[in-house]
Amino acid sequence: MHREKKKATMQFLLEVVDILTNYVKKTFDRSTKVLDFHHPHQLLEGMEGFNLELSDQPESLEQILVDCRDTLKYGVRTGHPRFFNQLSSGLDIIGLAGEWLTSTANTNMFTYEIAPVFVLMEQLTLKKMREMIGWPAGEGDGLFSPGGAISNMYSVMIARYKYFPEVKTKGMSAAPRLVLFTSEHSHYSIKKAGAALGFGTDNVILLSTDERGRVIPADLEAKILDVKQKGYVPLFVNATAGSTVYGAFDPINEIADICEKYNLWLHVDGAWGGGLLMSRKHRHKLNGVERANSVTWNPHKMMGVPLQCSAILVREKGILAGCNSMCAGYLFQPDKQYDVTYDTGDKAIQCGRHVDIFKFWLMWKAKGTIGFEQHIDKCLDLSQYLYNKINNREGFQMVFDGPQHTNVCFWYIPPSLRGMSDSEERREKLHRVAPKIKAMMMESGTTMVGYQPQGNKVNFFRMVVSNAAVTQSDIDFLVDEIERLGQDL
Ligand SMILES: Cc1ncc(COP(=O)(O)O)c(C=O)c1O
């Protein structure tokens, strides 16, 4: 009986693997849909053979296999070569294998005691990333965190700890009114960090940008002076390397000059653009990054590492631990038999921490640094191909010229609006075009691409490429699909 059960368990696992490998195959098959869209109420009501309600009694393994299959069936194939919706996309096979292994090991990153190999991999990989940033001998500190938003939050926390360490014990009342600066185009996580950490969003000052979405350094300096004049204390500046919508790179060197002049913490949010450090052709866009005090870099975006994989890298060693450590006696005993500096978990704001490093380390092994470079260069070439294709094409209007990253932002102007002169009515109509086309794309399941308004600009498409499976034919498909779906609007 025992043997029978073991056999059934192994058979079950093999069948799950079969479901997964079939899904992988279909993901790369352009004749399959990107998604099979259903409204929430439809999924909640239950599809044939697939019910989301939890049951009191155990379900059979056959049903569990159906549940696995249908979960994938009604999801979105983010690795499909025609999925352009998010900054993180693609399905890297080595990364996937790494994630499977990670789940199989099912351990926790907080101590060397229970994750010896993963902890060392994390240390080595962070050092390599710091070398790519340009910090001498790769010295410094860092952690993998649950995403760019959290990495950015770390940067604000350690900046505050650097200048006002007493806040750790006494709270914000021990500090004067502190101010953070970030671009109006920066990711909302900086504002969120301001709210969550007790600065208040009123103390997160947004900086003006040029027509390509890059911070204007003179505006930073003017705003610092203004804040000082009011008696508040400027603390932290975030420079974005690859903004979420425009893919803009703020001028880090000029911002660093100002930070040095006024003694402010400089953080570079390279969640999206950090990957360009791997490319000899494109890394100049981050010139000056080595002057930052901290850097966010998400391998799960531009480098195609499966979610989640984000690093916060810090120039000063020891500050993460100083800021966050609580020395819990039950976990971080100082009298273990090994070098306990490898118990890195107390640097984190979490206790338990998922192993995000293995898949990244494995991909780096499999591709080499050169493989990541080729991937980055290819994605940027594809975006240039799209830009060249639609720039000056009838029915398309660019939001800005000369993209810096893979972000290409554009309006599709349906024939009905082409002859119309600029007016409130035209703006309102144009605002509705991208959401309508997107909804039709999703209903038909052919492709997905993001849209948004920005400042006073009405809804436009934001195309991004980070998936290694994308080819020029997929870019052509997207353009054709937008024209097909939008021609009668
Ligand atoms: C520039 C930038 N920073 C931070 C983030 C947040 O990263 P995550 O989604 O991993 O939290 C994003 C996400 O798109 C981003 O574009």
The ligand as a Gaussian input file, in Angstrom:
#p B3LYP/6-31G(d) Opt

LIG

0 1
 C       11.249000      52.725000     -12.306000
 C       10.563000      51.714000     -11.438000
 N       10.875000      51.620000     -10.141000
 C       10.290000      50.740000      -9.310000
 C        9.313000      49.886000      -9.784000
 C        8.667000      48.920000      -8.851000
 O        9.171000      47.648000      -9.076000
 P        8.387000      46.351000      -8.554000
 O        7.177000      46.225000      -9.421000
 O        9.361000      45.251000      -8.705000
 O        8.022000      46.617000      -7.122000
 C        8.951000      49.938000     -11.129000
 C        7.899000      49.056000     -11.647000
 O        7.471000      49.134000     -12.746000
 C        9.589000      50.875000     -11.973000
 O        9.262000      50.972000     -13.261000

